[in-house]
Amino acid sequence: RYPHATKIFVNGVWVGVHQDPKHLVNQVLDTRRKSYLQYEVSLVREIRDQEFKIFSDAGRVMRPVFTVQQEDDAETGINKGHLVLTKELVNRLAKEQAEPPEDP
């Protein structure tokens, strides 16, 4: 019925199909980058097999992920081709983690 649709799997279970997998993958990646999905969630798009796999089960192997800016961004000051995660950002996050929580 949909010869060009991509099958969507979650933890190995086929949950449906999607007509625009490139858009779907970009949306899910953006969702993970904004921390709506946990960073441990693995995303795999297999273009040849027309499959998009999402894994969130226990025991996932993780590796560091570096995001490179695709366009100049005046809001953040990050230019095209530069790492989004900078040393300055890492230091700021470490400082925030070290500070004691404020009383409500």
HELIX and SHEET records of a PDB file:
HELIX    1   1 PRO A   21  ARG A   33  1                                  13    
HELIX    2   2 LYS A   87  ALA A   98  1                                  12    
SHEET    1   A 4 VAL A  13  HIS A  18  0                                        
SHEET    2   A 4 THR A   6  VAL A  10 -1                                        
SHEET    3   A 4 GLU A  51  PHE A  55  1                                        
SHEET    4   A 4 SER A  42  GLU A  46 -1                                        
END                                                                             
